[in-house]
Amino acid sequence: MCLGTIAQVVEVHKDGRAVVEDHGKRQLVLEMTVSDDDITPGDWVVIQSGFALERISEKEAMEANAIRDSAAPAPAAPAPAAPGEEGQPT
């Protein structure tokens, strides 16, 4: 399953691409898929598979990020040692 992310526009290029930032990570996306007016730096957008799909308000972005951050999975437990490794019977 592929989920969209929320990112803030950092730069807009004349060729229909934009640089967005999500939790400190920047990526280049195609912004021509946003159906309303052109996006500008500071706008918040929904990103999926390298495309900016929709512009959203800052309030919507903050709410979505808060939900995502609160639902983050717990760190994985360490894998059990294989037989013959430290503390395991052989």
Backbone torsions as a table, in degrees:
resi	resn	phi	psi	omega
1	MET	NA	138.6	179.4
2	CYS	-113.2	123.8	-179.5
3	LEU	-107.9	144.4	176.2
4	GLY	-73.9	159.6	175.9
5	THR	-122.7	162.9	178.0
6	ILE	-104.5	131.2	-179.0
7	ALA	-142.3	156.1	178.3
8	GLN	-103.0	136.7	-179.7
9	VAL	-71.9	129.5	179.7
10	VAL	-104.1	-45.1	-179.2
11	GLU	-139.6	149.6	173.8
12	VAL	-124.1	128.2	-179.9
13	HIS	-100.8	154.8	-177.6
14	LYS	-69.7	-15.9	-176.5
15	ASP	-90.2	14.0	178.0
16	GLY	88.6	9.7	177.2
17	ARG	-110.3	159.8	177.9
18	ALA	-145.2	152.6	173.2
19	VAL	-99.4	127.6	178.8
20	VAL	-123.0	159.3	-179.7
21	GLU	-128.5	132.7	178.3
22	ASP	-132.8	111.6	179.5
23	HIS	51.7	45.9	176.1
24	GLY	84.7	-7.1	179.2
25	LYS	-101.6	129.2	179.4
26	ARG	-103.3	146.5	175.4
27	GLN	-148.3	155.8	178.1
28	LEU	-94.5	128.4	-178.6
29	VAL	-130.3	163.3	172.5
30	LEU	-88.4	125.4	-177.1
31	GLU	-102.7	-3.7	-177.3
32	MET	-69.3	-8.8	-179.3
33	THR	-86.2	-7.1	175.9
34	VAL	-72.9	122.5	-169.5
35	SER	-74.7	-26.7	-178.6
36	ASP	-90.5	-159.0	-176.9
37	ASP	-52.6	166.5	178.4
38	ASP	-58.5	146.4	175.9
39	ILE	-82.8	157.5	-179.9
40	THR	-134.0	159.0	177.1
41	PRO	-53.6	136.3	-177.8
42	GLY	100.6	-21.2	177.4
43	ASP	-67.6	154.6	175.2
44	TRP	-107.4	136.7	-177.9
45	VAL	-137.2	157.7	173.3
46	VAL	-93.5	127.5	-177.3
47	ILE	-113.8	134.9	172.2
48	GLN	-148.3	129.9	177.3
49	SER	52.2	38.0	176.3
50	GLY	83.2	9.7	179.5
51	PHE	-120.2	136.6	170.6
52	ALA	-83.4	112.2	-172.7
53	LEU	-90.3	-34.8	-172.2
54	GLU	-156.5	141.8	172.8
55	ARG	-87.4	138.6	177.0
56	ILE	-129.5	164.5	179.7
57	SER	-75.9	162.1	177.4
58	GLU	-61.5	-37.9	179.1
59	LYS	-61.8	-45.2	178.2
60	GLU	-62.5	-39.7	179.3
61	ALA	-63.6	-44.6	-179.3
62	MET	-64.7	-41.0	179.1
63	GLU	-64.7	-44.8	-179.6
64	ALA	-64.2	-42.9	179.2
65	ASN	-66.4	-36.3	177.9
66	ALA	-64.3	-41.0	177.7
67	ILE	-65.0	-46.2	-179.4
68	ARG	-61.7	-43.8	-178.4
69	ASP	-66.8	-34.9	-179.7
70	SER	-76.3	-20.3	-179.4
71	ALA	-99.2	10.7	-179.1
72	ALA	-61.9	137.3	-179.1
73	PRO	-66.9	150.1	176.5
74	ALA	-68.8	152.6	178.2
75	PRO	-58.1	144.2	-179.2
76	ALA	-68.4	144.5	176.1
77	ALA	-72.3	148.6	178.6
78	PRO	-63.6	147.1	179.4
79	ALA	-69.2	144.2	178.1
80	PRO	-66.0	150.1	179.3
81	ALA	-68.8	145.6	177.6
82	ALA	-76.1	155.2	177.2
83	PRO	-53.1	137.3	-179.9
84	GLY	91.5	-11.7	176.4
85	GLU	-88.8	174.7	-174.8
86	GLU	-41.4	116.2	173.5
87	GLY	78.5	3.6	-179.2
88	GLN	-106.7	141.9	177.4
89	PRO	-67.7	152.5	179.1
90	THR	-103.6	NA	NA
